[in-house]
Amino acid sequence: MSPSPEELYIKRRIDELYTACPFYGSRKITAVLREEMIINRKAVQRHMREMGIAGICPGPNTSQRSPEHRVFPYLLRHVTASHPNHIWGIDITYIRLLAGWLYLVAVLDWYSRYVLTWELSDTLSLPFVLDCAQRALAQAMPTIWNSDQGSHFTSPQYTDLLLSAGVQISMDGRGRARDNIFTERLWRTVKYEEVYLTEYATPREAHSGLSRYFPFYNHERPHQALGYRTPAAVYFG
């Protein structure tokens, strides 16, 4: 069943609020939305669950792992990326369409902010995450690969792929608001500079737009934190 215009509008607003403030959980997002509409927290939680997002703050987390999945320890306490391929991060975000939504996964080198690979999917199925990870590993090998504890990243298929490549797996601790800050900044940049300005009508348009944007982000867009060099210049330099 296609989402109603009201559902699409609510998801658009949740996406905007979460992108601006990823530390907002369902309680704060509900409080903001109640200034605009009649809505309860259960509805917000349902929409966030469908979008695959959760506030990066202490409290209930909608990105639940399966109970039988193994969780790996967080390896990045007091560790800063010191060179390309030292630390990679992987994450999933919601990409809105005019009449629907997609999911975007990307692998980011934390030292250079270089996006190694990305994939789009119309569902939160595991294969698009595995495809993205496999393509990244075909290019290079990180020392540490960080993610959250969501079901995609604790699945045996994903963890076995990384372990067989000799990668050290790190997973964010629950309630650690700054563990994934580099990827959260990437999502804000992609959405404010591309997604929100373009308003994709179809998955084809979204794929085409992001296919243009990521090369621009990697090779042309100067990054303040990199001394106004591009991610590609730092990664390959």
Secondary structure, 3 states (H helix, E strand, C coil): CCCCHHHHHHHHHHHHHHHHCCCCCHHHHHHHHCCCCCCCHHHHHHHHHHHCCCCCCCCCCCCCCCCCCCCCCCCCCCCCCCCCCCEEEEEEEEEEECCEEEEEEEEEECCCCEEEEEEEECCCCCHHHHHHHHHHHCCCCCCEEEECCCHHHHCHHHHHHHHHCCCEEEECCCCCCCCCHHHHHHHHHHHHHHHHHHCCCCHHHHHHHHHHHHHHHHHCCCEHHHCCECHHHHHHC
